[in-house]
C-alpha cells in the first residue's frame, strides 16, 4: 500500500481540528505550527476536505475551520479518500493490467489486502483517535487501538485453539 504524506498529513490535521472541537474555528496557521505541516500544503488539503464535506470554513476575524460532521461519523478512510489518496497495494492501481495487460498471479492477494486495510481504516473513527489522544494528554493509560488480527483469525486457527 502506498500511503503518502498527503494522507498522513490530512489525518493528522483533521485530528488536530477534532481535538479542538467545540472551541470555535481553528486557523490553519495554528494547525501548521502545532503539527509542523506547511501552511500552503494544509490549504490544499483543506480545500479537498471542504469539497468533500468533512470541514467547513469560517471567514473573517476569528475564522478558520470546523468539522462538518460529528467525530463519531468520520472515519480515517473518509479523510484519506477525501484528499484523493489511493488505498491500493496492487502494482497496477486496480486496473488488472499488471502483467501483459492482464492480472498478475498475485493481483487477487494484493486486492484482498486492500480490502482489509480499507475495512480497518473505515472502522477507526475520529472519535476513537480523539479519545486516545485525550487519554495520553491526561496522563491516563492509553486506550489501545482495536486489533483486527484477532477478529479475523482463520477458522482453522480458531478450531485448533
N, C-alpha and C positions, 0 to 999 in steps of 0.2 A: 504494500500500500504506500502511496506517495501522499503523505500529509505534509504540505509545505508550511512555511511561516504564515502564509495568508490565513489558513485555517486555525493554526495555533494562536496567532495574534487576535483573530476575531473572537475566539472562545475566551481568551484572557481578557480582552476589552469588555465584552458583554458581561463576564463575571464581575469585573470591577464595577461596572454600572449597576449590576444587580445587588452588589454589596451595599450600595448607597440608595437603594430603592426606598421611596418614601421621604427622601431628604430633598426633593426638588431636582431640577435638571442638573446634569453633570456635564461640565465642559470637557471637550476632548483634550484640551491642553492639560487638564488635571490628570486624566487617564494616561496621557502621554508621559507626564512626569513620574507618576507612580509606577507605571509598568515598563518604562524605558522603551516605548514604541514611538517611532517617528510620527509627528503630528500629521504630516501630509499623507502618510500611509493610513493612519486612522481615519482621516477624512474620506479616503477612497473606500475603506471597509464599511464605514458607517453610511455612506451613500447606498451601498448594496444592501446593508441591513435595513435601511429605511424603506427602500423599494420593495423589500420582501416582508414588510410589516412586522419586523422584530423590534424596531425602535422608532420613536417619534422625536422630531426635533422641535425645540422651542427657541424662537428668535428673540433678539433684544438683550438688554442688560439682565444678567442672571440667567441667560439662556443656556442651552446645552441639549442633552439627550436624556430621554426617559425610555424605559421599557414599554413597548406597545402591548405586551401580553403579560400575564402573571408568570412568575418564575416556575410555577408548577406546570405550566403549559408549554414551556420552551425546552427542547432537548438539545444536547450537544450536536446531534445530527442536523437539526434545524439551522443552527448557527453556521456550521460548516457548509451546508448546501446553499445557504443564502449568499455566501461570498464566492460561489462558483468553484468550490474546492471539490475535486473529484475524490470519491472514496472507491479506489479501484486498484486491485493488486494484479490485474491482468496486464500483460505486456502490450496488448492491442487496444486498450481503452474500452474493452467490452464489445468491440466490433466483430469479433470472431474471425479476424483475418491475420492471426499471429503467425501462421505457418503456410506459406504459399497460397495466400488468400483464403485459407480455411482455418479451422480451430486447431491449435496445437494440442498435443496429447495431455497437457496439464491445464488446459483452459478451464475445465469444469472445477478442478481443485481450487484455482485462484478465484473463480467466480463464487464458489461456496464460502471461501474466506471473506470475500467482500460482503456476502450476506450476513455472516456472523459479526463482522466489525460494525456494519451498519445497524444491525439489531441492537448491539451493545450501546453504540453511541445514541441511538434513538431511545434507549431505556434510561439513560442518565439525564435527569432533568436538572435544570439550572438551580432549582430549589435544593437539590442534593449537594451540589457544589457550594452553594452559599452556606448551607448548614455545616459542611465540612470546614470551610474557611473560618466561620464564626467560632466553631469549637476550637480550632487551632489558635485563633487570636485571643480567646478567653483562657487559654492555658488548660483546657479540658482535654481528655483523651479524644483523639481524632476519630471521627466516625469513618469506618472503613468503607471503601467503595465495594459495591457488590462484586462478587467473584463468580462470573458466569461459567467458569470452567466446571464448578461443582454441579451447576444446574444442567449442564449438557454432557454428563458422563454417558458414554456408550452403554447400551443395555447389557452387554457382556460384562462390563466392569461393575455395574450395579448388581447383577446376579451373582458375581463372584464374591462380592463383599459381604 
